[in-house]
Amino acid sequence: MEITLLITTALTLAKPFLEKVGEGTSRKIGEDIWNLMKKPFSKKGQDIDKLNENGIKSELTQILSEDSKFKKELEDFITKAQSQLSTVNQNIQNNGTIEKQVNVGSNIGNISL
């Protein structure tokens, strides 16, 4: 994965955590990826929390250019996170009287009623 795309994707996945908007899996993934991205900064004695988004991108570009092991670790984490976020299943089982009709605008996957 190209470095700029890797950084942009990592920050996009971390954004729900940073803005305290995310829930459940996405919040945990955001927190985990943020903690992962902090590692090389702390090795250099830098505090990533004090940098703005452009500063983080600039520093990460340099770090990922120099550290192929960390680049691979971040890339693998992003691949796994994207897979987790795209495979959410919801199973609802209940017997009863239908009181309301719900129209679903779009669906990906199987629905059985």
Long-range contacts (C-beta under 8 A, 24 or more apart in sequence): 1-75, 1-78, 3-60, 3-61, 3-64, 3-65, 3-71, 4-61, 6-64, 6-71, 6-74, 6-75, 6-78, 7-56, 7-57, 7-60, 7-61, 7-64, 8-57, 9-78, 9-82, 10-37, 10-60, 10-74, 10-78, 11-53, 11-56, 11-57, 13-78, 13-81, 13-82, 25-84, 25-85, 25-88, 26-85, 29-81, 29-84, 29-85, 32-77, 32-81, 33-74, 33-77, 33-78, 33-81, 36-73, 36-74, 36-77, 37-74, 39-70, 40-67, 40-70
